[in-house]
Amino acid sequence: MEHIKCIKYVLYVCICWFYYISLNTHFIFSNLLSIIDFKKAYDSVRREVLYNILIEFGVPQKLVRLIQMYLTETYSRVRVGKNLSDVFPIRNGLKQGDALSPLLFNFALEYAIRRVLVNQDGLKLNGTHQLLAYADDANILGGSVYTVKKNAEALVAATKEIGLE
């Protein structure tokens, strides 16, 4: 499984650099990239925080209540070989493999990204971007180690509120 993650990162970095080169005719090789991959991203989203985020983004209260009903009283079992565990409740996180989960996760991550006060010294793609996010990965671009580190620390701190590490 680790080799798939490695390939994913290499492809992701290549796409980011290609995107940067296509937007800028004066490419400078001294720019830095930090890749953040959140551990168990879907499993760790705090549901109560997510409901508040949805309301803050203007999602109608009725839809938030439907999502809340959909996510509460979730149960699971674990199969090891031929043995099946007892049913246990899932109180946190989003449902794996569900069509709604990526959208809900994007709301949570967007909330965290907007809370970050991005350092003005960071590298800007096409004058606007210095943070790229896809699924549970985030890339931070900057012109110095200090800038990238400071922005990465700010993003990690902001995502802890929603349960991501």
Disulfide bonds with the S-S distance in Angstrom:
none
